[in-house]
Amino acid sequence: MAKTPREGAAATRLAADALRAALMNGDLAPGQRLVEAELAESFSVSRASLRTALFDLTAEGLVERIPNRGARVRVVSVAEAVAITECRMVLEGLCAAKAAERVTDEQIAVLTDLGDKMQRAVADGDPMKYSALNRELHRLVREYAAQPVASGLLDRLNGQLVRHQFRLALRAGRPQVSLREHLAIIDGIARRDPADAEAATRAHLSSVITALQEADTE
């Protein structure tokens, strides 16, 4: 007996969350066509719920709808990735400063342990492990900042940069450079120094912009 597809707002959220996760994990490539019938069946939701989820992701800048051709994963140019990272610089700097003001001893221990794991990943030559730890560090800083408006904006911006982030993670020598920058962010937060934490975050994202521009010319 065929399973009845889920409908309504809950089904739309389920489909949107699943698509968002696939994009964040790099499972869907830029420009990849998103076939409504296949995705609706995969998520066990109705076509209408899936279509609404695609509209929601279009509003977030993750998906684009092509007239008479349906939806596809939006392609983000290097120029746009740089502009997005400039916005991230301000928002993530704010979050780092707030995290430094509010961080607990237990949270400092978590960040310190994460820094150790990042060092091991670089030493082991495991860029994908390092990339995952990188994303976790940025997520924790947003969580510890307790600044929900900035965090929500960053979630939307970061979703558009996944493919560029993977490319940088695989670029020779890049993990070694960004490791020092990430450890400086952790240090500023652990010392509860908002100015240093924000400055380290801005320096890191300025370095990301330079790396994006350099990768585009190779």
C-alpha atoms as one frame of an Amber mdcrd trajectory, in Angstrom:
protein
   0.000   0.000   0.000   1.468   3.341  -1.046   2.348   5.708   1.750   0.219
   8.844   1.818   2.463  11.888   1.331   2.524  14.445   4.101   0.964  17.836
   3.449   0.706  21.259   5.013   3.123  23.530   6.831   4.907  20.685   8.646
   5.589  18.895   5.352   6.897  22.112   3.816   9.295  22.614   6.751  10.454
  19.009   6.495  11.210  19.346   2.780  12.885  22.741   3.189  15.072  21.472
   6.033  16.070  18.366   4.061  16.974  20.415   0.990  18.868  22.935   3.093
  20.866  20.135   4.721  21.681  18.605   1.326  22.934  21.979   0.116  25.013
  22.572   3.261  26.566  19.102   2.969  27.441  19.639  -0.679  25.145  16.831
  -1.834  23.527  19.124  -4.409  25.765  20.849  -6.946  25.389  24.443  -8.199
  23.148  24.449 -11.257  21.703  21.015 -10.458  18.068  20.701 -11.530  15.601
  20.060  -8.713  12.860  17.766  -9.989   9.723  18.279  -7.936   8.253  14.797
  -8.442  11.485  13.044  -7.435  12.089  15.221  -4.398   8.472  14.986  -3.211
   8.667  11.196  -3.360  12.055  11.147  -1.639  10.793  13.239   1.281   7.317
  11.635   1.336   5.603  15.007   0.979   3.040  16.286  -1.488   4.081  18.116
  -4.661   2.406  21.252  -3.303   4.424  21.110  -0.067   7.638  20.513  -1.991
   6.880  23.421  -4.337   6.295  25.739  -1.377   9.604  24.628   0.141  11.357
  25.498  -3.118   9.779  28.949  -3.065  11.054  29.406   0.509  14.579  28.421
  -0.512  14.374  30.741  -3.499  13.660  33.592  -1.101  16.761  32.556   0.875
  18.908  32.728  -2.253  19.643  28.994  -2.291  17.451  28.042  -5.248  16.510
  29.807  -8.465  13.478  29.206 -10.644  13.991  29.209 -14.390  10.906  30.098
 -16.493   9.453  26.975 -18.153  12.276  24.818 -16.747  11.595  24.534 -13.041
  14.017  25.021 -10.166  17.736  24.478  -9.778  20.442  25.064  -7.171  21.511
  28.673  -7.533  25.002  29.323  -8.875  26.887  31.909  -6.806  29.680  33.736
  -8.634  33.003  34.561  -6.999  32.105  38.268  -7.048  28.883  37.532  -5.174
  30.708  35.195  -2.770  33.084  38.043  -1.951  30.167  40.436  -1.342  28.480
  37.869   0.926  31.718  37.352   2.850  32.019  41.096   3.379  28.607  40.975
   5.061  29.664  37.934   7.079  32.693  39.884   8.306  30.479  42.390  10.097
  27.969  39.879  11.461  30.473  37.235  12.542  32.679  39.882  14.102  29.688
  40.965  16.173  28.975  37.373  17.187  32.592  36.763  18.201  32.553  39.889
  20.371  29.271  38.868  21.995  30.572  35.339  22.542  33.649  36.738  24.294
  31.388  38.740  26.604  29.087  35.835  27.452  31.176  32.660  27.183  31.189
  30.256  30.142  34.099  28.173  31.392  32.447  25.058  29.972  32.051  26.681
  26.563  35.698  27.762  26.589  36.655  24.138  27.185  34.533  23.068  24.180
  36.170  25.668  21.930  39.660  24.744  23.132  38.996  21.066  22.432  37.658
  21.953  18.984  40.843  23.924  18.292  42.891  20.852  19.205  40.842  18.720
  16.826  41.347  21.265  14.038  45.110  21.121  14.568  45.055  17.330  14.370
  42.990  17.389  11.177  45.497  19.715   9.512  48.445  17.648  10.759  46.774
  14.495   9.390  46.166  16.138   6.007  42.389  15.673   6.247  40.845  18.793
   4.624  37.257  17.529   4.708  37.462  16.787   8.443  38.973  20.221   8.933
  36.208  21.826   6.870  33.550  20.161   9.042  35.297  21.352  12.220  35.565
  24.835  10.702  31.789  24.965  10.197  31.250  23.689  13.747  33.458  26.434
  15.185  31.543  29.169  13.390  28.251  27.584  14.506  29.358  27.467  18.141
  30.491  31.083  18.096  27.039  32.084  16.853  25.399  29.920  19.516  27.520
  31.320  22.345  26.916  34.881  21.114  23.185  34.510  21.847  22.479  37.057
  19.107  19.604  35.431  17.210  19.142  38.140  14.579  22.782  37.996  13.459
  22.744  34.191  13.642  19.646  33.955  11.441  21.134  36.266   8.837  24.370
  34.274   8.829  22.524  30.987   8.335  21.013  32.399   5.146  24.306  33.844
   3.906  26.400  30.769   4.673  24.058  28.475   2.779  24.962  30.297  -0.423
  28.708  29.788   0.069  28.961  26.043   0.578  30.539  25.194  -2.780  33.132
  27.963  -2.449  33.934  26.831   1.089  34.555  23.273  -0.089  36.835  24.558
  -2.866  38.895  26.578  -0.409  39.151  23.643   2.005  40.734  21.553  -0.775
  43.103  24.308  -1.905  46.738  23.465  -1.157  48.015  25.292   1.926  44.689
  26.946   2.776  43.896  24.864   5.907  47.270  25.757   7.406  46.561  29.461
   6.901  43.014  29.418   8.213  43.972  27.229  11.190  46.073  30.052  12.651
  43.175  32.447  12.102  40.649  30.154  13.765  42.923  29.575  16.756  43.206
  33.362  17.140  39.398  33.612  17.244  39.239  30.891  19.895  41.965  32.631
  21.896  40.177  35.983  21.851  36.921  34.414  23.032  38.662  32.251  25.652
  40.380  35.355  27.090  36.973  37.058  27.110  38.366  39.913  25.016  35.572
  41.136  22.697  37.813  43.498  20.704  40.426  40.822  19.986  37.791  38.217
  19.155  36.099  40.555  16.695  39.408  41.659  15.146  40.520  38.030  14.711
  37.230  37.157  13.036  37.414  40.102  10.660  41.043  39.237   9.811  40.028
  35.648   9.084  37.203  36.632   6.740  39.414  39.195   5.011  41.785  36.298
   4.356  38.871  34.257   2.990  38.070  37.052   0.521  41.685  37.121  -0.672
  41.669  33.328  -1.093  38.409  33.442  -3.073  39.839  36.054  -5.426  43.108
  34.175  -5.863  41.317  30.884  -6.549  39.266  32.591  -9.241  42.407  33.531
 -11.186  43.997  30.093 -11.100
